[in-house]
Each structure stands twice: as C-alpha cells, then as structure tokens.
Amino acid sequence: MSDLQGRVALVTGATRGIGLAVAVELAREGATVLMNHRGKPERAQEALARVRAIQPRARLLQADIADSAAIEDMFRSIRHDHGRLDAFVNNAGITQDGYALMMGEAKWRKVIDTNLTGAFLCTRAAARLMARRRTGAIVTVSSTSAVRPPVGQANYAAAKAGTVALTQALAKELGPYGVRVNCVVPGFIDTSMTRQIPSDRLAENLRHVPLGRIGRPQEVASAVRFLLSDAAAYVTGSSVVVDGGLIC
C-alpha cells in the first residue's frame, strides 16, 4: 500500500500540464486530490473526470492564487471539509514575457503576484494546517529559469528564483513542526507554456539538453511524488532538478 494512501493533497494549477500530471500521480497513489484551478470550467471538469477515474474522492477548488481573499476561501473550505492537509503542491504559475526595458509595471506585478506572492500565501496557509498536526510535506514547482534566466523573462525568472529561496527559508522554519518543504526545478517540459515557444527557438534550446529531448509532465510528477512520500522523510530544503541535464 502506498504511503500516500488516504492522505489529503492539494495541487494548484491542477487542470493541465505538470499540475494535472501530479494530480493523476497522487490519485494513483491513493491520495484524496483537491484540484485547484483559476477558471475555464470545461477544462477543469475534463481534468477532474480523468482524476476521478482513478480516485473518486477528487474534487475541484476554484481560486485565483493571485487573489488573497480567494486563497483564504479555498483553505477555509479545506479546513471545513477535511480538517487537515497532508500534502501541498505549489504548481500554479503564469508567464508574461517581454524585454525588461519595455516591460510595464502591470506585467511585472501580474507574474510576481501569481508566481511568488501567491505561492507564499498558499504555502503559508497550507503550513498552518500542517503545523497544527506536526506533519506534512510541501513541494513547489520552480523552473530552471530561476538559475539560468532566458532573455525576456525577468519577471518569471525573478519569481521562480524567489520560490527556491522561499523553499529553503521555510524548510528551516517548519522543520521543527515536522513539515518538510522542497521544490522541483523542471527544464523544458511538454506543456502548453512550452508550446508557446517558437519551434526553431525550442529546437535551439534543446541542443543544450544532454538527454536531447523535451521532458514529459509525468517525469516531473514522479519527482513530486517522491518528495511527498515517506521515502523522502529526511529530505527538506532541497531542489530536485528535472531538466535532462540542461543546467548541469
């Protein structure tokens, strides 16, 4: 029996890409998966049906993680319906690329508010639920942009670098409460976000990947599952890189 069997897990941005792959992986391990999404109800229902085919207890939770009030409502619902949270995957994120010299403040703030401030607010709320029971695991999905920023992603790279530092700081603060905090650092993964990259530019980037291919969302999900499991009981404050060797 999986050590995630019967645990309550929240995944933000869970209706596509890496988030959906994580939700499916955790459902296969027997967790009750709470799938956060910002909108697009049709896509959300399709994703829920896929996860419920594996674990019928899965459910959707709509909230924009750039909205602090929406985050409060979401975690209030979790406390009311489940009374606890065992695992949290901080995955939701957006991109709004552009050269820094021409980037308006609104575009900067939107990415920072979602990818960093939203990540902090969600992690803080999750940690409060876990600390009371002195157990839990948190995984944040960062990016290789945090350590090798590409041109045109000053906002995204800054936010993702912030999540790595946030992970390390919270690992120290929450360790005494039995809560582990780690992150995964994906490289080029086959998601809708990566598909926005022009094919010639993506091909050029993949030339720098020793394994010579784009990654699959399931490969990131496997790393997340490990970090949430008891197999990683002595792992906290770590960044697990899943990038085919891009930044080695």
C-alpha positions in Angstrom: 0.0 0.0 0.0 1.3 3.4 -0.9 2.3 5.7 2.0 0.1 8.4 0.3 -3.0 6.3 0.6 -5.8 8.2 2.3 -3.8 11.5 2.6 -5.4 14.8 1.6 -3.4 16.6 -1.1 -3.9 20.0 -2.7 -2.4 20.8 -6.1 -2.7 24.3 -7.5 -3.0 24.8 -11.3 -4.1 21.2 -11.4 -6.1 21.0 -14.6 -3.3 20.9 -17.2 0.4 20.2 -17.8 2.5 19.4 -14.8 -0.3 20.1 -12.3 -2.6 17.6 -14.0 0.2 15.0 -14.2 0.8 15.5 -10.5 -2.9 15.1 -9.7 -3.0 11.9 -11.7 0.1 10.5 -10.0 -1.1 11.3 -6.5 -4.5 9.8 -7.3 -2.8 6.6 -8.4 -1.0 6.6 -5.0 -4.4 6.7 -3.2 -4.5 10.3 -2.1 -7.6 12.4 -2.0 -6.6 15.1 -4.5 -8.0 18.6 -4.3 -7.5 20.2 -7.7 -7.2 24.0 -7.7 -8.0 25.9 -10.9 -8.4 29.5 -11.8 -11.2 29.2 -14.3 -12.2 27.6 -17.6 -14.8 25.2 -16.1 -15.0 22.9 -19.1 -11.3 22.1 -19.0 -11.5 21.7 -15.2 -14.3 19.2 -15.5 -12.4 17.2 -18.1 -9.4 17.1 -15.8 -11.5 16.2 -12.8 -13.1 13.3 -14.7 -9.6 12.0 -15.6 -8.5 12.0 -12.0 -11.8 10.7 -10.6 -11.5 7.7 -12.9 -8.6 6.7 -10.7 -9.6 8.2 -7.3 -13.4 9.1 -7.0 -12.8 11.4 -4.0 -11.0 14.0 -6.1 -12.7 17.4 -6.3 -12.2 20.9 -7.8 -11.4 24.1 -5.9 -11.6 27.3 -7.9 -9.4 30.1 -6.8 -7.1 32.6 -8.4 -3.9 32.4 -6.3 -3.1 36.0 -7.1 -6.2 36.9 -5.0 -5.5 36.6 -1.3 -9.2 36.5 -0.4 -9.8 33.6 -2.8 -6.9 31.8 -1.2 -8.4 32.3 2.2 -11.8 30.9 1.0 -10.1 27.9 -0.5 -8.3 26.9 2.6 -11.3 27.6 4.7 -13.2 25.1 2.6 -10.4 22.6 3.1 -10.5 23.0 6.8 -14.2 22.6 6.9 -14.5 19.6 4.6 -11.3 17.7 5.6 -10.0 19.1 8.8 -6.4 18.7 7.6 -4.0 18.8 4.7 -1.2 16.3 4.4 0.4 17.3 1.1 0.6 20.6 -0.9 1.9 21.1 -4.4 2.5 24.7 -5.3 2.3 24.5 -9.0 0.2 27.3 -10.4 2.1 29.9 -12.5 1.9 32.1 -15.5 4.2 33.8 -18.0 4.0 37.2 -19.5 7.4 37.6 -21.3 8.9 40.7 -22.6 12.2 42.6 -22.6 12.7 44.3 -19.2 13.4 47.8 -20.7 10.0 47.7 -22.3 8.1 45.7 -19.6 5.3 47.7 -18.0 4.8 47.5 -14.2 1.5 45.7 -14.7 3.1 42.8 -16.5 5.8 42.6 -13.8 3.4 42.7 -11.0 1.0 40.1 -12.5 3.7 37.5 -12.7 5.2 38.2 -9.3 1.8 38.3 -7.7 0.9 34.9 -9.1 4.1 33.0 -9.1 5.7 34.3 -6.0 3.3 36.2 -3.7 0.5 33.7 -4.5 2.9 30.8 -3.8 3.9 32.3 -0.5 0.3 32.9 0.6 -0.8 29.3 -0.4 2.3 27.8 1.3 1.6 29.8 4.5 -2.0 28.6 4.6 -1.0 25.0 4.0 1.8 25.1 6.5 -0.6 26.4 9.2 -2.8 23.4 8.7 0.1 21.0 8.8 2.0 22.6 11.7 -1.0 22.0 14.0 -0.7 18.3 13.4 3.1 18.4 13.3 3.3 16.6 9.9 3.1 17.4 6.3 5.0 17.9 3.0 5.1 20.8 0.6 6.6 20.8 -2.9 6.9 24.0 -5.0 7.3 23.7 -8.8 10.1 26.2 -9.7 11.9 26.4 -13.1 15.4 26.3 -14.5 14.7 29.9 -15.4 15.5 30.6 -11.7 19.1 29.7 -12.2 19.6 30.2 -15.9 17.2 33.1 -16.9 16.4 33.4 -20.6 16.2 36.7 -22.4 12.7 38.2 -21.9 11.8 36.5 -18.7 13.0 38.9 -16.0 9.6 38.8 -14.2 9.2 35.0 -14.4 12.9 34.2 -13.6 12.8 36.5 -10.5 9.6 34.9 -9.3 10.9 31.4 -9.7 14.2 32.2 -8.1 12.2 33.6 -5.2 10.3 30.3 -4.8 13.7 28.4 -4.4 14.8 30.8 -1.7 11.3 30.6 -0.1 11.6 26.8 0.0 14.9 27.0 1.8 13.7 29.5 4.3 10.5 27.7 5.1 12.3 24.3 5.4 14.2 25.8 8.3 11.2 27.4 9.9 8.8 24.4 9.5 11.2 21.6 10.2 10.7 21.8 14.0 6.9 21.2 13.3 7.5 18.1 11.3 6.7 19.8 8.0 9.1 19.2 5.0 9.4 21.8 2.3 11.1 21.1 -1.1 10.9 22.1 -4.7 11.3 20.6 -8.1 13.1 22.5 -10.9 11.8 21.5 -14.3 13.5 22.4 -17.5 11.8 22.2 -20.9 8.7 20.1 -20.3 6.0 19.4 -22.9 3.3 21.7 -21.6 1.1 24.4 -23.1 3.5 27.0 -21.7 6.4 25.5 -23.6 4.4 25.1 -26.8 4.2 28.9 -26.9 8.0 28.9 -27.7 8.7 29.2 -31.4 9.7 25.8 -32.7 13.1 27.0 -34.0 13.9 28.6 -30.7 12.9 25.5 -28.8 15.0 23.3 -31.0 18.0 25.5 -30.4 17.4 25.3 -26.6 17.1 21.5 -26.7 20.6 21.4 -28.3 21.8 22.3 -24.8 20.0 19.4 -23.1 22.4 16.4 -22.8 19.5 13.9 -23.0 18.5 15.6 -26.3 14.7 15.8 -25.8 11.9 17.6 -24.2 10.7 16.3 -20.8 7.3 14.8 -20.0 5.0 16.2 -17.3 4.9 12.7 -15.8 8.6 12.8 -15.2 8.2 15.9 -13.1 5.2 14.3 -11.3 7.3 11.3 -10.3 9.8 13.6 -8.6 7.0 15.4 -6.8 5.5 12.1 -5.6 8.9 11.1 -4.2 9.3 14.3 -2.3 5.8 14.0 -0.8 6.3 10.4 0.2 7.8 8.8 3.3 10.7 7.7 1.1 11.8 11.4 1.3 11.3 11.6 5.1 14.8 13.1 5.6 14.7 15.4 2.7 13.8 19.1 3.2 15.1 22.4 1.8 16.2 20.6 -1.4 15.7 21.4 -5.1 15.3 18.4 -7.3 16.2 19.3 -10.9 14.3 17.6 -13.7 15.8 19.1 -16.8 17.6 16.4 -18.8 20.9 17.9 -17.8 20.2 21.4 -19.1 21.9 23.3 -16.2 24.5 20.6 -15.1 
